[in-house]
Amino acid sequence: MNNLSPFCTCTDLECPMHPTNQERGCGPCIAKNLKLREIPSCFFNSLDLPEKPKSYFYEDFARAVLSQEE
C-alpha cells in the first residue's frame, strides 16, 4: 500500500503505472486497463485464486469470479 492509493494491492512494483512509480495514484493504471478491456490486477488479488491469471481481460475476471462460487 502507499499514500496515493491506500487500497492498492498490486505487487508489480516494476510496472510504470504502479502508484509508487508515479504521482497520479491508480488513475493511469485504470485508464490503461479500460483502453485494453482489462481488469486491474488488484481486482484479481481480491479473489482467492490458486495461481496468477494468464491474462486480465474482462472475461478472465468473470471466469475467476464464477470459479469462486463453485
PDB file of N, CA, C and O in Angstrom:
ATOM      1  N   MET A   1       0.836  -1.184   0.000  1.00  0.00           N
ATOM      2  CA  MET A   1       0.000   0.000   0.000  1.00  0.00           C
ATOM      3  C   MET A   1       0.881   1.247   0.000  1.00  0.00           C
ATOM      4  O   MET A   1       2.067   1.190   0.325  1.00  0.00           O
ATOM      5  N   ASN A   2       0.291   2.346  -0.362  1.00  0.00           N
ATOM      6  CA  ASN A   2       1.040   3.596  -0.418  1.00  0.00           C
ATOM      7  C   ASN A   2       0.097   4.756  -0.111  1.00  0.00           C
ATOM      8  O   ASN A   2      -1.119   4.575  -0.039  1.00  0.00           O
ATOM      9  N   ASN A   3       0.658   5.929   0.066  1.00  0.00           N
ATOM     10  CA  ASN A   3      -0.144   7.094   0.436  1.00  0.00           C
ATOM     11  C   ASN A   3      -1.110   7.543  -0.658  1.00  0.00           C
ATOM     12  O   ASN A   3      -2.191   8.051  -0.358  1.00  0.00           O
ATOM     13  N   LEU A   4      -0.730   7.361  -1.926  1.00  0.00           N
ATOM     14  CA  LEU A   4      -1.584   7.817  -3.018  1.00  0.00           C
ATOM     15  C   LEU A   4      -2.787   6.904  -3.235  1.00  0.00           C
ATOM     16  O   LEU A   4      -3.854   7.371  -3.632  1.00  0.00           O
ATOM     17  N   SER A   5      -2.628   5.639  -2.983  1.00  0.00           N
ATOM     18  CA  SER A   5      -3.695   4.657  -3.168  1.00  0.00           C
ATOM     19  C   SER A   5      -3.644   3.673  -2.010  1.00  0.00           C
ATOM     20  O   SER A   5      -3.080   2.586  -2.142  1.00  0.00           O
ATOM     21  N   PRO A   6      -4.228   4.043  -0.881  1.00  0.00           N
ATOM     22  CA  PRO A   6      -4.106   3.210   0.320  1.00  0.00           C
ATOM     23  C   PRO A   6      -4.727   1.825   0.189  1.00  0.00           C
ATOM     24  O   PRO A   6      -4.451   0.960   1.020  1.00  0.00           O
ATOM     25  N   PHE A   7      -5.565   1.582  -0.839  1.00  0.00           N
ATOM     26  CA  PHE A   7      -6.179   0.275  -1.020  1.00  0.00           C
ATOM     27  C   PHE A   7      -5.451  -0.576  -2.052  1.00  0.00           C
ATOM     28  O   PHE A   7      -5.869  -1.703  -2.317  1.00  0.00           O
ATOM     29  N   CYS A   8      -4.371  -0.065  -2.642  1.00  0.00           N
ATOM     30  CA  CYS A   8      -3.661  -0.761  -3.715  1.00  0.00           C
ATOM     31  C   CYS A   8      -3.068  -2.077  -3.207  1.00  0.00           C
ATOM     32  O   CYS A   8      -2.334  -2.099  -2.219  1.00  0.00           O
ATOM     33  N   THR A   9      -3.400  -3.175  -3.899  1.00  0.00           N
ATOM     34  CA  THR A   9      -2.844  -4.480  -3.557  1.00  0.00           C
ATOM     35  C   THR A   9      -1.925  -5.011  -4.652  1.00  0.00           C
ATOM     36  O   THR A   9      -1.489  -6.161  -4.596  1.00  0.00           O
ATOM     37  N   CYS A  10      -1.632  -4.184  -5.641  1.00  0.00           N
ATOM     38  CA  CYS A  10      -0.780  -4.609  -6.744  1.00  0.00           C
ATOM     39  C   CYS A  10       0.631  -4.886  -6.235  1.00  0.00           C
ATOM     40  O   CYS A  10       1.202  -4.093  -5.485  1.00  0.00           O
ATOM     41  N   THR A  11       1.178  -6.011  -6.650  1.00  0.00           N
ATOM     42  CA  THR A  11       2.536  -6.382  -6.242  1.00  0.00           C
ATOM     43  C   THR A  11       3.551  -6.170  -7.361  1.00  0.00           C
ATOM     44  O   THR A  11       4.735  -6.449  -7.177  1.00  0.00           O
ATOM     45  N   ASP A  12       3.106  -5.681  -8.516  1.00  0.00           N
ATOM     46  CA  ASP A  12       4.013  -5.454  -9.651  1.00  0.00           C
ATOM     47  C   ASP A  12       4.661  -4.076  -9.514  1.00  0.00           C
ATOM     48  O   ASP A  12       4.268  -3.112 -10.172  1.00  0.00           O
ATOM     49  N   LEU A  13       5.647  -4.018  -8.655  1.00  0.00           N
ATOM     50  CA  LEU A  13       6.311  -2.735  -8.388  1.00  0.00           C
ATOM     51  C   LEU A  13       7.145  -2.238  -9.560  1.00  0.00           C
ATOM     52  O   LEU A  13       7.567  -1.081  -9.567  1.00  0.00           O
ATOM     53  N   GLU A  14       7.390  -3.086 -10.546  1.00  0.00           N
ATOM     54  CA  GLU A  14       8.146  -2.688 -11.737  1.00  0.00           C
ATOM     55  C   GLU A  14       7.262  -1.969 -12.763  1.00  0.00           C
ATOM     56  O   GLU A  14       7.768  -1.295 -13.660  1.00  0.00           O
ATOM     57  N   CYS A  15       5.971  -2.113 -12.629  1.00  0.00           N
ATOM     58  CA  CYS A  15       5.042  -1.507 -13.588  1.00  0.00           C
ATOM     59  C   CYS A  15       5.125   0.018 -13.496  1.00  0.00           C
ATOM     60  O   CYS A  15       5.043   0.574 -12.400  1.00  0.00           O
ATOM     61  N   PRO A  16       5.287   0.697 -14.627  1.00  0.00           N
ATOM     62  CA  PRO A  16       5.355   2.161 -14.584  1.00  0.00           C
ATOM     63  C   PRO A  16       4.047   2.807 -14.133  1.00  0.00           C
ATOM     64  O   PRO A  16       4.041   3.971 -13.734  1.00  0.00           O
ATOM     65  N   MET A  17       2.939   2.064 -14.191  1.00  0.00           N
ATOM     66  CA  MET A  17       1.643   2.596 -13.773  1.00  0.00           C
ATOM     67  C   MET A  17       1.416   2.435 -12.269  1.00  0.00           C
ATOM     68  O   MET A  17       0.487   3.025 -11.717  1.00  0.00           O
ATOM     69  N   HIS A  18       2.250   1.648 -11.610  1.00  0.00           N
ATOM     70  CA  HIS A  18       2.059   1.409 -10.170  1.00  0.00           C
ATOM     71  C   HIS A  18       2.130   2.741  -9.433  1.00  0.00           C
ATOM     72  O   HIS A  18       2.978   3.572  -9.758  1.00  0.00           O
ATOM     73  N   PRO A  19       1.263   2.963  -8.452  1.00  0.00           N
ATOM     74  CA  PRO A  19       1.228   4.245  -7.743  1.00  0.00           C
ATOM     75  C   PRO A  19       2.542   4.661  -7.082  1.00  0.00           C
ATOM     76  O   PRO A  19       2.741   5.844  -6.807  1.00  0.00           O
ATOM     77  N   THR A  20       3.428   3.722  -6.826  1.00  0.00           N
ATOM     78  CA  THR A  20       4.720   4.091  -6.240  1.00  0.00           C
ATOM     79  C   THR A  20       5.697   4.607  -7.290  1.00  0.00           C
ATOM     80  O   THR A  20       6.750   5.144  -6.944  1.00  0.00           O
ATOM     81  N   ASN A  21       5.358   4.450  -8.574  1.00  0.00           N
ATOM     82  CA  ASN A  21       6.258   4.868  -9.656  1.00  0.00           C
ATOM     83  C   ASN A  21       5.811   6.143 -10.361  1.00  0.00           C
ATOM     84  O   ASN A  21       6.458   6.591 -11.307  1.00  0.00           O
ATOM     85  N   GLN A  22       4.712   6.726  -9.905  1.00  0.00           N
ATOM     86  CA  GLN A  22       4.233   7.985 -10.476  1.00  0.00           C
ATOM     87  C   GLN A  22       3.331   8.635  -9.432  1.00  0.00           C
ATOM     88  O   GLN A  22       2.994   8.011  -8.425  1.00  0.00           O
ATOM     89  N   GLU A  23       2.951   9.857  -9.663  1.00  0.00           N
ATOM     90  CA  GLU A  23       2.261  10.634  -8.632  1.00  0.00           C
ATOM     91  C   GLU A  23       0.761  10.823  -8.863  1.00  0.00           C
ATOM     92  O   GLU A  23       0.152  11.716  -8.273  1.00  0.00           O
ATOM     93  N   ARG A  24       0.165   9.989  -9.716  1.00  0.00           N
ATOM     94  CA  ARG A  24      -1.259  10.181 -10.039  1.00  0.00           C
ATOM     95  C   ARG A  24      -2.151   9.068  -9.489  1.00  0.00           C
ATOM     96  O   ARG A  24      -3.274   8.891  -9.960  1.00  0.00           O
ATOM     97  N   GLY A  25      -1.664   8.318  -8.500  1.00  0.00           N
ATOM     98  CA  GLY A  25      -2.472   7.256  -7.906  1.00  0.00           C
ATOM     99  C   GLY A  25      -2.782   6.145  -8.884  1.00  0.00           C
ATOM    100  O   GLY A  25      -1.947   5.776  -9.709  1.00  0.00           O
ATOM    101  N   CYS A  26      -3.976   5.619  -8.788  1.00  0.00           N
ATOM    102  CA  CYS A  26      -4.386   4.482  -9.618  1.00  0.00           C
ATOM    103  C   CYS A  26      -4.931   4.893 -10.989  1.00  0.00           C
ATOM    104  O   CYS A  26      -5.167   4.034 -11.839  1.00  0.00           O
ATOM    105  N   GLY A  27      -5.129   6.180 -11.210  1.00  0.00           N
ATOM    106  CA  GLY A  27      -5.712   6.654 -12.469  1.00  0.00           C
ATOM    107  C   GLY A  27      -5.036   6.132 -13.718  1.00  0.00           C
ATOM    108  O   GLY A  27      -5.726   5.618 -14.599  1.00  0.00           O
ATOM    109  N   PRO A  28      -3.708   6.236 -13.844  1.00  0.00           N
ATOM    110  CA  PRO A  28      -3.063   5.738 -15.059  1.00  0.00           C
ATOM    111  C   PRO A  28      -3.259   4.236 -15.281  1.00  0.00           C
ATOM    112  O   PRO A  28      -3.419   3.788 -16.416  1.00  0.00           O
ATOM    113  N   CYS A  29      -3.246   3.473 -14.206  1.00  0.00           N
ATOM    114  CA  CYS A  29      -3.463   2.024 -14.316  1.00  0.00           C
ATOM    115  C   CYS A  29      -4.876   1.741 -14.800  1.00  0.00           C
ATOM    116  O   CYS A  29      -5.073   0.935 -15.708  1.00  0.00           O
ATOM    117  N   ILE A  30      -5.844   2.390 -14.207  1.00  0.00           N
ATOM    118  CA  ILE A  30      -7.238   2.178 -14.595  1.00  0.00           C
ATOM    119  C   ILE A  30      -7.463   2.610 -16.043  1.00  0.00           C
ATOM    120  O   ILE A  30      -8.146   1.911 -16.793  1.00  0.00           O
ATOM    121  N   ALA A  31      -6.905   3.739 -16.443  1.00  0.00           N
ATOM    122  CA  ALA A  31      -7.048   4.212 -17.826  1.00  0.00           C
ATOM    123  C   ALA A  31      -6.460   3.210 -18.811  1.00  0.00           C
ATOM    124  O   ALA A  31      -7.071   2.923 -19.840  1.00  0.00           O
ATOM    125  N   LYS A  32      -5.281   2.677 -18.504  1.00  0.00           N
ATOM    126  CA  LYS A  32      -4.645   1.668 -19.368  1.00  0.00           C
ATOM    127  C   LYS A  32      -5.521   0.439 -19.481  1.00  0.00           C
ATOM    128  O   LYS A  32      -5.733  -0.084 -20.575  1.00  0.00           O
ATOM    129  N   ASN A  33      -6.032  -0.025 -18.345  1.00  0.00           N
ATOM    130  CA  ASN A  33      -6.858  -1.226 -18.354  1.00  0.00           C
ATOM    131  C   ASN A  33      -8.162  -1.018 -19.104  1.00  0.00           C
ATOM    132  O   ASN A  33      -8.593  -1.911 -19.834  1.00  0.00           O
ATOM    133  N   LEU A  34      -8.796   0.123 -18.947  1.00  0.00           N
ATOM    134  CA  LEU A  34     -10.024   0.397 -19.693  1.00  0.00           C
ATOM    135  C   LEU A  34      -9.772   0.381 -21.198  1.00  0.00           C
ATOM    136  O   LEU A  34     -10.577  -0.153 -21.962  1.00  0.00           O
ATOM    137  N   LYS A  35      -8.669   0.959 -21.614  1.00  0.00           N
ATOM    138  CA  LYS A  35      -8.334   1.002 -23.036  1.00  0.00           C
ATOM    139  C   LYS A  35      -8.126  -0.402 -23.603  1.00  0.00           C
ATOM    140  O   LYS A  35      -8.497  -0.681 -24.743  1.00  0.00           O
ATOM    141  N   LEU A  36      -7.523  -1.290 -22.790  1.00  0.00           N
ATOM    142  CA  LEU A  36      -7.221  -2.644 -23.241  1.00  0.00           C
ATOM    143  C   LEU A  36      -8.330  -3.650 -22.933  1.00  0.00           C
ATOM    144  O   LEU A  36      -8.192  -4.837 -23.229  1.00  0.00           O
ATOM    145  N   ARG A  37      -9.441  -3.173 -22.333  1.00  0.00           N
ATOM    146  CA  ARG A  37     -10.552  -4.040 -21.904  1.00  0.00           C
ATOM    147  C   ARG A  37     -10.069  -5.074 -20.895  1.00  0.00           C
ATOM    148  O   ARG A  37     -10.412  -6.253 -20.977  1.00  0.00           O
ATOM    149  N   GLU A  38      -9.275  -4.614 -19.952  1.00  0.00           N
ATOM    150  CA  GLU A  38      -8.757  -5.465 -18.899  1.00  0.00           C
ATOM    151  C   GLU A  38      -9.230  -4.971 -17.536  1.00  0.00           C
ATOM    152  O   GLU A  38      -9.720  -3.850 -17.398  1.00  0.00           O
ATOM    153  N   ILE A  39      -9.072  -5.830 -16.541  1.00  0.00           N
ATOM    154  CA  ILE A  39      -9.401  -5.515 -15.150  1.00  0.00           C
ATOM    155  C   ILE A  39      -8.066  -5.338 -14.419  1.00  0.00           C
ATOM    156  O   ILE A  39      -7.170  -6.164 -14.596  1.00  0.00           O
ATOM    157  N   PRO A  40      -7.906  -4.302 -13.614  1.00  0.00           N
ATOM    158  CA  PRO A  40      -6.659  -4.134 -12.860  1.00  0.00           C
ATOM    159  C   PRO A  40      -6.377  -5.347 -11.969  1.00  0.00           C
ATOM    160  O   PRO A  40      -7.303  -5.986 -11.468  1.00  0.00           O
ATOM    161  N   SER A  41      -5.106  -5.654 -11.781  1.00  0.00           N
ATOM    162  CA  SER A  41      -4.726  -6.839 -11.005  1.00  0.00           C
ATOM    163  C   SER A  41      -5.241  -6.787  -9.579  1.00  0.00           C
ATOM    164  O   SER A  41      -5.431  -7.835  -8.961  1.00  0.00           O
ATOM    165  N   CYS A  42      -5.473  -5.590  -9.033  1.00  0.00           N
ATOM    166  CA  CYS A  42      -5.971  -5.503  -7.658  1.00  0.00           C
ATOM    167  C   CYS A  42      -7.337  -6.177  -7.515  1.00  0.00           C
ATOM    168  O   CYS A  42      -7.657  -6.688  -6.441  1.00  0.00           O
ATOM    169  N   PHE A  43      -8.144  -6.189  -8.575  1.00  0.00           N
ATOM    170  CA  PHE A  43      -9.431  -6.890  -8.512  1.00  0.00           C
ATOM    171  C   PHE A  43      -9.198  -8.386  -8.416  1.00  0.00           C
ATOM    172  O   PHE A  43      -9.868  -9.071  -7.643  1.00  0.00           O
ATOM    173  N   PHE A  44      -8.243  -8.906  -9.202  1.00  0.00           N
ATOM    174  CA  PHE A  44      -7.913 -10.329  -9.144  1.00  0.00           C
ATOM    175  C   PHE A  44      -7.330 -10.686  -7.776  1.00  0.00           C
ATOM    176  O   PHE A  44      -7.577 -11.773  -7.255  1.00  0.00           O
ATOM    177  N   ASN A  45      -6.557  -9.764  -7.199  1.00  0.00           N
ATOM    178  CA  ASN A  45      -5.948 -10.022  -5.893  1.00  0.00           C
ATOM    179  C   ASN A  45      -6.999 -10.183  -4.795  1.00  0.00           C
ATOM    180  O   ASN A  45      -6.724 -10.771  -3.750  1.00  0.00           O
ATOM    181  N   SER A  46      -8.195  -9.663  -5.032  1.00  0.00           N
ATOM    182  CA  SER A  46      -9.247  -9.779  -4.022  1.00  0.00           C
ATOM    183  C   SER A  46      -9.891 -11.166  -4.024  1.00  0.00           C
ATOM    184  O   SER A  46     -10.668 -11.492  -3.127  1.00  0.00           O
ATOM    185  N   LEU A  47      -9.570 -11.978  -5.025  1.00  0.00           N
ATOM    186  CA  LEU A  47     -10.100 -13.332  -5.118  1.00  0.00           C
ATOM    187  C   LEU A  47      -9.070 -14.318  -4.568  1.00  0.00           C
ATOM    188  O   LEU A  47      -7.870 -14.043  -4.579  1.00  0.00           O
ATOM    189  N   ASP A  48      -9.533 -15.433  -4.103  1.00  0.00           N
ATOM    190  CA  ASP A  48      -8.641 -16.467  -3.583  1.00  0.00           C
ATOM    191  C   ASP A  48      -8.320 -17.439  -4.713  1.00  0.00           C
ATOM    192  O   ASP A  48      -8.860 -18.544  -4.762  1.00  0.00           O
ATOM    193  N   LEU A  49      -7.440 -17.023  -5.616  1.00  0.00           N
ATOM    194  CA  LEU A  49      -7.101 -17.843  -6.779  1.00  0.00           C
ATOM    195  C   LEU A  49      -5.877 -18.708  -6.478  1.00  0.00           C
ATOM    196  O   LEU A  49      -4.955 -18.254  -5.801  1.00  0.00           O
ATOM    197  N   PRO A  50      -5.857 -19.949  -6.974  1.00  0.00           N
ATOM    198  CA  PRO A  50      -4.714 -20.827  -6.721  1.00  0.00           C
ATOM    199  C   PRO A  50      -3.446 -20.403  -7.464  1.00  0.00           C
ATOM    200  O   PRO A  50      -2.339 -20.751  -7.052  1.00  0.00           O
ATOM    201  N   GLU A  51      -3.604 -19.657  -8.550  1.00  0.00           N
ATOM    202  CA  GLU A  51      -2.447 -19.178  -9.315  1.00  0.00           C
ATOM    203  C   GLU A  51      -2.773 -17.862 -10.004  1.00  0.00           C
ATOM    204  O   GLU A  51      -3.936 -17.479 -10.133  1.00  0.00           O
ATOM    205  N   LYS A  52      -1.734 -17.184 -10.440  1.00  0.00           N
ATOM    206  CA  LYS A  52      -1.882 -15.898 -11.128  1.00  0.00           C
ATOM    207  C   LYS A  52      -2.577 -16.114 -12.476  1.00  0.00           C
ATOM    208  O   LYS A  52      -2.267 -17.081 -13.173  1.00  0.00           O
ATOM    209  N   PRO A  53      -3.502 -15.241 -12.855  1.00  0.00           N
ATOM    210  CA  PRO A  53      -4.175 -15.411 -14.148  1.00  0.00           C
ATOM    211  C   PRO A  53      -3.208 -15.238 -15.318  1.00  0.00           C
ATOM    212  O   PRO A  53      -2.213 -14.519 -15.220  1.00  0.00           O
ATOM    213  N   LYS A  54      -3.521 -15.912 -16.427  1.00  0.00           N
ATOM    214  CA  LYS A  54      -2.677 -15.798 -17.622  1.00  0.00           C
ATOM    215  C   LYS A  54      -2.893 -14.470 -18.325  1.00  0.00           C
ATOM    216  O   LYS A  54      -1.983 -13.939 -18.962  1.00  0.00           O
ATOM    217  N   SER A  55      -4.120 -13.929 -18.206  1.00  0.00           N
ATOM    218  CA  SER A  55      -4.436 -12.623 -18.773  1.00  0.00           C
ATOM    219  C   SER A  55      -5.476 -11.949 -17.887  1.00  0.00           C
ATOM    220  O   SER A  55      -6.063 -12.586 -17.013  1.00  0.00           O
ATOM    221  N   TYR A  56      -5.696 -10.678 -18.113  1.00  0.00           N
ATOM    222  CA  TYR A  56      -6.523  -9.867 -17.220  1.00  0.00           C
ATOM    223  C   TYR A  56      -7.746  -9.265 -17.907  1.00  0.00           C
ATOM    224  O   TYR A  56      -8.262  -8.238 -17.466  1.00  0.00           O
ATOM    225  N   PHE A  57      -8.209  -9.896 -18.979  1.00  0.00           N
ATOM    226  CA  PHE A  57      -9.368  -9.382 -19.700  1.00  0.00           C
ATOM    227  C   PHE A  57     -10.638  -9.531 -18.866  1.00  0.00           C
ATOM    228  O   PHE A  57     -10.675 -10.317 -17.919  1.00  0.00           O
ATOM    229  N   TYR A  58     -11.670  -8.780 -19.219  1.00  0.00           N
ATOM    230  CA  TYR A  58     -12.945  -8.837 -18.514  1.00  0.00           C
ATOM    231  C   TYR A  58     -13.422 -10.286 -18.360  1.00  0.00           C
ATOM    232  O   TYR A  58     -13.872 -10.700 -17.292  1.00  0.00           O
ATOM    233  N   GLU A  59     -13.310 -11.040 -19.456  1.00  0.00           N
ATOM    234  CA  GLU A  59     -13.787 -12.420 -19.456  1.00  0.00           C
ATOM    235  C   GLU A  59     -13.006 -13.283 -18.464  1.00  0.00           C
ATOM    236  O   GLU A  59     -13.575 -14.169 -17.827  1.00  0.00           O
ATOM    237  N   ASP A  60     -11.699 -13.021 -18.333  1.00  0.00           N
ATOM    238  CA  ASP A  60     -10.874 -13.768 -17.381  1.00  0.00           C
ATOM    239  C   ASP A  60     -11.335 -13.501 -15.954  1.00  0.00           C
ATOM    240  O   ASP A  60     -11.382 -14.410 -15.126  1.00  0.00           O
ATOM    241  N   PHE A  61     -11.676 -12.245 -15.677  1.00  0.00           N
ATOM    242  CA  PHE A  61     -12.144 -11.909 -14.336  1.00  0.00           C
ATOM    243  C   PHE A  61     -13.505 -12.556 -14.070  1.00  0.00           C
ATOM    244  O   PHE A  61     -13.749 -13.074 -12.980  1.00  0.00           O
ATOM    245  N   ALA A  62     -14.381 -12.523 -15.066  1.00  0.00           N
ATOM    246  CA  ALA A  62     -15.699 -13.145 -14.899  1.00  0.00           C
ATOM    247  C   ALA A  62     -15.552 -14.634 -14.608  1.00  0.00           C
ATOM    248  O   ALA A  62     -16.219 -15.159 -13.717  1.00  0.00           O
ATOM    249  N   ARG A  63     -14.684 -15.319 -15.353  1.00  0.00           N
ATOM    250  CA  ARG A  63     -14.452 -16.742 -15.101  1.00  0.00           C
ATOM    251  C   ARG A  63     -13.894 -16.974 -13.701  1.00  0.00           C
ATOM    252  O   ARG A  63     -14.293 -17.916 -13.016  1.00  0.00           O
ATOM    253  N   ALA A  64     -12.976 -16.120 -13.281  1.00  0.00           N
ATOM    254  CA  ALA A  64     -12.366 -16.268 -11.953  1.00  0.00           C
ATOM    255  C   ALA A  64     -13.417 -16.079 -10.858  1.00  0.00           C
ATOM    256  O   ALA A  64     -13.429 -16.819  -9.874  1.00  0.00           O
ATOM    257  N   VAL A  65     -14.284 -15.105 -11.025  1.00  0.00           N
ATOM    258  CA  VAL A  65     -15.340 -14.875 -10.024  1.00  0.00           C
ATOM    259  C   VAL A  65     -16.278 -16.079  -9.989  1.00  0.00           C
ATOM    260  O   VAL A  65     -16.616 -16.575  -8.914  1.00  0.00           O
ATOM    261  N   LEU A  66     -16.697 -16.550 -11.162  1.00  0.00           N
ATOM    262  CA  LEU A  66     -17.602 -17.694 -11.193  1.00  0.00           C
ATOM    263  C   LEU A  66     -16.960 -18.956 -10.620  1.00  0.00           C
ATOM    264  O   LEU A  66     -17.654 -19.785 -10.029  1.00  0.00           O
ATOM    265  N   SER A  67     -15.664 -19.112 -10.783  1.00  0.00           N
ATOM    266  CA  SER A  67     -14.981 -20.286 -10.228  1.00  0.00           C
ATOM    267  C   SER A  67     -14.985 -20.254  -8.703  1.00  0.00           C
ATOM    268  O   SER A  67     -14.900 -21.301  -8.061  1.00  0.00           O
ATOM    269  N   GLN A  68     -15.084 -19.071  -8.125  1.00  0.00           N
ATOM    270  CA  GLN A  68     -15.128 -18.931  -6.665  1.00  0.00           C
ATOM    271  C   GLN A  68     -16.460 -19.413  -6.099  1.00  0.00           C
ATOM    272  O   GLN A  68     -16.541 -19.775  -4.926  1.00  0.00           O
ATOM    273  N   GLU A  69     -17.492 -19.418  -6.918  1.00  0.00           N
ATOM    274  CA  GLU A  69     -18.823 -19.802  -6.466  1.00  0.00           C
ATOM    275  C   GLU A  69     -19.046 -21.304  -6.497  1.00  0.00           C
ATOM    276  O   GLU A  69     -20.008 -21.803  -5.913  1.00  0.00           O
ATOM    277  N   GLU A  70     -18.155 -22.034  -7.184  1.00  0.00           N
ATOM    278  CA  GLU A  70     -18.327 -23.494  -7.319  1.00  0.00           C
ATOM    279  C   GLU A  70     -17.971 -24.217  -6.052  1.00  0.00           C
ATOM    280  O   GLU A  70     -18.059 -25.443  -5.995  1.00  0.00           O
TER     281      GLU A  70
END
